[in-house]
Amino acid sequence: MRDRLADLRLEALHLASGAARLVDEDGDGVGDSIVEGTWQAEMNLGLGLRKAPSTFAGGR
């Protein structure tokens, strides 16, 4: 059973759309935090993508 489950590829969370702002707090050219953002998400729990009943918000 373990081998069969390992072969499955379930991408449970899909961020369908949204926008946010990356903040480079230490000036190294890499975003350290995501702020002022929201995403509309979809989830796949084995029956295809379904709209998630909430949004995900970026924050510090």
Number of C-alpha atoms within 10 A of each C-alpha: 5 6 7 7 9 8 8 9 8 12 12 13 15 16 14 11 10 13 14 14 13 15 15 13 11 9 9 8 9 11 13 14 13 17 15 12 15 17 17 17 19 20 19 15 12 12 7 11 15 15 13 15 9 10 14 13 15 16 12 8
